[in-house]
Amino acid sequence: MSQRASDARGENRDSPTVEFEQRTVPARMREKYPAPRWADVQALIADTLVAHVAFVAEGAPRVLPVAIATSGTDVLLHGSSGSGWLRALAAGLQVSISVAAVDGLVIARSAFESSIHYRSAVLFGRCRELRGCAAAAALDVLTDALIPGRVAEVRRPTAKELAATLVLRVTVSDWTYKLSDGWPTDPDSDVAGDAWAGVLPTARGYLAPRSAPDLRSNVAVPESALNLLKNSLEGPPVAQS
């Protein structure tokens, strides 16, 4: 289904209005490709935090792991202004961005049928450099994507820090989203056996914070870190058979 066709039905008004190219049309296992919704990609990126950005430079393929956040229907990246590869991206090279999250293990009654619960997306587009106030605002988005609420707790970046940072906005031209969340599909002969089958969910979380050795004794752990820890301790409900 093309993105434009979905938008025409009013199902996906917040997504990039683009016509899917052949590279985003699944050739097999179409049941793992739900109706495209940009909100699903946003949720995946929020859960994953790191993406792999692929491009071709000097006649050879390159891949860079980069922290990532969404801004509307665009994607934000950043790194050192001294990075030659980031400067190449800023010049307008085409990029492919891969994001994936493992949500659980599918433990079937045979090794062959065992698999992984996952969400994945591949985005295509081009980068452009952000400068001045736009770059500073994008860095705020990236910071709060990694540590929600942290921007309000720290000082503003200095001119020197901004000059040392290259901020890129990726205009996403097309994308694909894949979801695997099913149960084991064992043959009847295995179901009749004694091997256990089910799903072992994963959970992303954080451990107790460790203060820096040079931290003054009267500085408390900030709310942003405590909230991340609280969410980790609460976690998802544990399912019982």
One Martini backbone bead per residue (centre of mass of N, CA, C, O) as a GRO file, in nm:
protein
  241
    1MET     BB    1   0.095   0.036   0.024
    2SER     BB    2   0.069   0.352  -0.017
    3GLN     BB    3   0.103   0.644   0.143
    4ARG     BB    4  -0.101   0.807  -0.023
    5ALA     BB    5  -0.339   0.615   0.002
    6SER     BB    6  -0.362   0.638   0.308
    7ASP     BB    7  -0.409   0.945   0.322
    8ALA     BB    8  -0.671   0.952   0.151
    9ARG     BB    9  -0.825   0.794   0.399
   10GLY     BB   10  -0.718   0.935   0.677
   11GLU     BB   11  -0.490   0.738   0.839
   12ASN     BB   12  -0.202   0.936   0.777
   13ARG     BB   13  -0.155   1.259   0.821
   14ASP     BB   14   0.143   1.253   0.984
   15SER     BB   15   0.280   1.158   0.734
   16PRO     BB   16   0.472   1.122   0.478
   17THR     BB   17   0.384   1.239   0.155
   18VAL     BB   18   0.451   0.948  -0.019
   19GLU     BB   19   0.563   0.739  -0.264
   20PHE     BB   20   0.628   0.430  -0.277
   21GLU     BB   21   0.885   0.245  -0.348
   22GLN     BB   22   1.008  -0.059  -0.431
   23ARG     BB   23   1.198  -0.077  -0.169
   24THR     BB   24   0.910  -0.078   0.023
   25VAL     BB   25   0.816  -0.350  -0.105
   26PRO     BB   26   0.718  -0.645  -0.015
   27ALA     BB   27   0.803  -0.981  -0.121
   28ARG     BB   28   0.750  -1.097   0.176
   29MET     BB   29   0.577  -1.130   0.454
   30ARG     BB   30   0.326  -0.916   0.464
   31GLU     BB   31   0.215  -0.959   0.763
   32LYS     BB   32   0.471  -0.777   0.883
   33TYR     BB   33   0.319  -0.526   0.724
   34PRO     BB   34   0.167  -0.281   0.827
   35ALA     BB   35  -0.001  -0.023   0.816
   36PRO     BB   36   0.126   0.277   0.760
   37ARG     BB   37   0.272   0.447   1.055
   38TRP     BB   38   0.448   0.700   1.192
   39ALA     BB   39   0.396   0.639   1.493
   40ASP     BB   40   0.555   0.371   1.494
   41VAL     BB   41   0.830   0.494   1.432
   42GLN     BB   42   0.844   0.688   1.670
   43ALA     BB   43   0.830   0.469   1.891
   44LEU     BB   44   1.080   0.315   1.807
   45ILE     BB   45   1.287   0.546   1.837
   46ALA     BB   46   1.224   0.604   2.138
   47ASP     BB   47   1.321   0.305   2.226
   48THR     BB   48   1.618   0.299   2.083
   49LEU     BB   49   1.805   0.584   2.002
   50VAL     BB   50   1.958   0.401   1.784
   51ALA     BB   51   2.113   0.427   1.465
   52HIS     BB   52   2.177   0.326   1.120
   53VAL     BB   53   2.381   0.496   0.885
   54ALA     BB   54   2.364   0.475   0.535
   55PHE     BB   55   2.626   0.511   0.278
   56VAL     BB   56   2.794   0.658  -0.005
   57ALA     BB   57   3.160   0.693  -0.015
   58GLU     BB   58   3.407   0.679  -0.229
   59GLY     BB   59   3.269   0.399  -0.342
   60ALA     BB   60   3.171   0.324  -0.041
   61PRO     BB   61   3.035   0.175   0.219
   62ARG     BB   62   2.854   0.312   0.506
   63VAL     BB   63   2.835   0.302   0.879
   64LEU     BB   64   2.647   0.480   1.138
   65PRO     BB   65   2.620   0.523   1.472
   66VAL     BB   66   2.325   0.709   1.591
   67ALA     BB   67   2.160   0.929   1.740
   68ILE     BB   68   1.793   0.957   1.770
   69ALA     BB   69   1.519   1.166   1.640
   70THR     BB   70   1.208   1.312   1.622
   71SER     BB   71   1.053   1.572   1.392
   72GLY     BB   72   0.790   1.489   1.311
   73THR     BB   73   0.873   1.379   0.976
   74ASP     BB   74   1.156   1.387   1.091
   75VAL     BB   75   1.515   1.351   1.142
   76LEU     BB   76   1.763   1.347   1.402
   77LEU     BB   77   2.112   1.440   1.402
   78HIS     BB   78   2.446   1.398   1.560
   79GLY     BB   79   2.783   1.555   1.593
   80SER     BB   80   3.082   1.616   1.496
   81SER     BB   81   3.222   1.875   1.306
   82GLY     BB   82   3.487   1.682   1.244
   83SER     BB   83   3.318   1.492   1.071
   84GLY     BB   84   3.339   1.376   0.755
   85TRP     BB   85   3.074   1.211   0.730
   86LEU     BB   86   2.877   1.431   0.825
   87ARG     BB   87   2.955   1.635   0.607
   88ALA     BB   88   2.861   1.456   0.374
   89LEU     BB   89   2.565   1.451   0.458
   90ALA     BB   90   2.524   1.765   0.452
   91ALA     BB   91   2.560   1.765   0.126
   92GLY     BB   92   2.321   1.531   0.035
   93LEU     BB   93   2.326   1.249   0.085
   94GLN     BB   94   2.211   0.950   0.063
   95VAL     BB   95   2.003   0.768   0.299
   96SER     BB   96   1.999   0.486   0.528
   97ILE     BB   97   1.779   0.396   0.801
   98SER     BB   98   1.826   0.184   1.086
   99VAL     BB   99   1.570   0.033   1.301
  100ALA     BB  100   1.573  -0.167   1.613
  101ALA     BB  101   1.365  -0.393   1.822
  102VAL     BB  102   1.365  -0.608   2.095
  103ASP     BB  103   1.070  -0.780   2.251
  104GLY     BB  104   1.145  -1.094   2.207
  105LEU     BB  105   1.112  -1.447   2.251
  106VAL     BB  106   1.047  -1.725   2.039
  107ILE     BB  107   0.957  -2.033   2.188
  108ALA     BB  108   0.974  -2.318   2.044
  109ARG     BB  109   0.967  -2.674   1.971
  110SER     BB  110   1.186  -2.558   1.776
  111ALA     BB  111   1.450  -2.407   1.630
  112PHE     BB  112   1.318  -2.332   1.357
  113GLU     BB  113   1.055  -2.174   1.494
  114SER     BB  114   1.225  -1.988   1.626
  115SER     BB  115   1.232  -1.637   1.743
  116ILE     BB  116   1.150  -1.281   1.708
  117HIS     BB  117   1.054  -0.999   1.861
  118TYR     BB  118   0.992  -0.713   1.643
  119ARG     BB  119   1.102  -0.384   1.541
  120SER     BB  120   1.121  -0.217   1.216
  121ALA     BB  121   1.314   0.032   1.022
  122VAL     BB  122   1.333   0.201   0.697
  123LEU     BB  123   1.497   0.492   0.587
  124PHE     BB  124   1.467   0.760   0.342
  125GLY     BB  125   1.712   1.024   0.249
  126ARG     BB  126   1.810   1.363   0.336
  127CYS     BB  127   2.045   1.595   0.443
  128ARG     BB  128   2.058   1.885   0.667
  129GLU     BB  129   2.184   2.161   0.799
  130LEU     BB  130   2.185   2.306   1.114
  131ARG     BB  131   2.148   2.643   1.246
  132GLY     BB  132   2.154   2.795   1.524
  133CYS     BB  133   1.846   2.787   1.652
  134ALA     BB  134   1.780   2.519   1.509
  135ALA     BB  135   2.007   2.355   1.639
  136ALA     BB  136   1.936   2.403   1.936
  137ALA     BB  137   1.648   2.284   1.920
  138ALA     BB  138   1.736   2.000   1.825
  139LEU     BB  139   1.909   1.935   2.078
  140ASP     BB  140   1.673   1.938   2.270
  141VAL     BB  141   1.524   1.701   2.145
  142LEU     BB  142   1.751   1.494   2.180
  143THR     BB  143   1.787   1.515   2.485
  144ASP     BB  144   1.481   1.448   2.562
  145ALA     BB  145   1.487   1.168   2.423
  146LEU     BB  146   1.703   1.046   2.618
  147ILE     BB  147   1.629   1.274   2.866
  148PRO     BB  148   1.361   1.345   3.006
  149GLY     BB  149   1.390   1.687   3.121
  150ARG     BB  150   1.696   1.791   3.099
  151VAL     BB  151   1.694   2.076   2.976
  152ALA     BB  152   1.571   2.215   3.245
  153GLU     BB  153   1.846   2.132   3.428
  154VAL     BB  154   2.036   2.284   3.230
  155ARG     BB  155   2.235   2.455   3.062
  156ARG     BB  156   2.320   2.625   2.803
  157PRO     BB  157   2.477   2.620   2.526
  158THR     BB  158   2.756   2.711   2.389
  159ALA     BB  159   2.912   2.837   2.121
  160LYS     BB  160   3.134   2.621   2.121
  161GLU     BB  161   2.949   2.372   2.131
  162LEU     BB  162   2.791   2.433   1.873
  163ALA     BB  163   3.044   2.439   1.684
  164ALA     BB  164   3.111   2.121   1.762
  165THR     BB  165   2.819   2.073   1.631
  166LEU     BB  166   2.640   1.855   1.415
  167VAL     BB  167   2.322   1.918   1.265
  168LEU     BB  168   2.066   1.695   1.140
  169ARG     BB  169   1.811   1.687   0.887
  170VAL     BB  170   1.583   1.439   0.786
  171THR     BB  171   1.423   1.389   0.487
  172VAL     BB  172   1.163   1.176   0.444
  173SER     BB  173   1.064   0.995   0.159
  174ASP     BB  174   1.083   0.690   0.269
  175TRP     BB  175   0.928   0.387   0.421
  176THR     BB  176   0.956   0.103   0.653
  177TYR     BB  177   0.752  -0.135   0.848
  178LYS     BB  178   0.819  -0.393   1.097
  179LEU     BB  179   0.631  -0.679   1.245
  180SER     BB  180   0.696  -0.911   1.524
  181ASP     BB  181   0.415  -1.084   1.733
  182GLY     BB  182   0.395  -1.387   1.743
  183TRP     BB  183   0.344  -1.710   1.768
  184PRO     BB  184   0.411  -2.012   1.759
  185THR     BB  185   0.442  -2.235   1.452
  186ASP     BB  186   0.367  -2.538   1.506
  187PRO     BB  187   0.342  -2.843   1.440
  188ASP     BB  188   0.143  -3.095   1.541
  189SER     BB  189   0.373  -3.291   1.620
  190ASP     BB  190   0.491  -3.085   1.834
  191VAL     BB  191   0.240  -3.019   2.007
  192ALA     BB  192   0.228  -3.326   2.109
  193GLY     BB  193   0.456  -3.270   2.278
  194ASP     BB  194   0.686  -3.169   2.561
  195ALA     BB  195   0.751  -2.894   2.464
  196TRP     BB  196   0.791  -2.578   2.524
  197ALA     BB  197   0.585  -2.276   2.455
  198GLY     BB  198   0.657  -1.921   2.375
  199VAL     BB  199   0.711  -1.602   2.541
  200LEU     BB  200   0.998  -1.376   2.598
  201PRO     BB  201   1.008  -1.085   2.723
  202THR     BB  202   1.130  -0.769   2.709
  203ALA     BB  203   1.325  -0.505   2.898
  204ARG     BB  204   1.378  -0.171   2.937
  205GLY     BB  205   1.649  -0.038   3.149
  206TYR     BB  206   1.763   0.084   3.471
  207LEU     BB  207   1.993   0.148   3.701
  208ALA     BB  208   2.141   0.267   3.949
  209PRO     BB  209   2.283   0.551   4.008
  210ARG     BB  210   2.613   0.699   3.944
  211SER     BB  211   2.818   0.908   4.075
  212ALA     BB  212   3.042   1.125   4.025
  213PRO     BB  213   3.352   1.171   4.171
  214ASP     BB  214   3.317   1.512   4.138
  215LEU     BB  215   3.071   1.535   4.306
  216ARG     BB  216   2.892   1.713   4.498
  217SER     BB  217   2.731   1.626   4.796
  218ASN     BB  218   2.465   1.836   4.740
  219VAL     BB  219   2.394   1.669   4.477
  220ALA     BB  220   2.124   1.553   4.325
  221VAL     BB  221   1.933   1.349   4.172
  222PRO     BB  222   1.755   1.389   3.907
  223GLU     BB  223   1.442   1.364   3.781
  224SER     BB  224   1.511   1.240   3.510
  225ALA     BB  225   1.657   0.988   3.630
  226LEU     BB  226   1.434   0.893   3.827
  227ASN     BB  227   1.218   0.841   3.610
  228LEU     BB  228   1.371   0.624   3.457
  229LEU     BB  229   1.397   0.436   3.701
  230LYS     BB  230   1.099   0.405   3.771
  231ASN     BB  231   1.017   0.278   3.498
  232SER     BB  232   1.205   0.033   3.530
  233LEU     BB  233   1.086  -0.085   3.799
  234GLU     BB  234   0.803  -0.126   3.699
  235GLY     BB  235   0.738  -0.201   3.431
  236PRO     BB  236   0.606  -0.461   3.295
  237PRO     BB  237   0.395  -0.696   3.305
  238VAL     BB  238   0.380  -1.025   3.423
  239ALA     BB  239   0.338  -1.314   3.260
  240GLN     BB  240   0.123  -1.595   3.308
  241SER     BB  241   0.030  -1.935   3.250
   0.00000   0.00000   0.00000
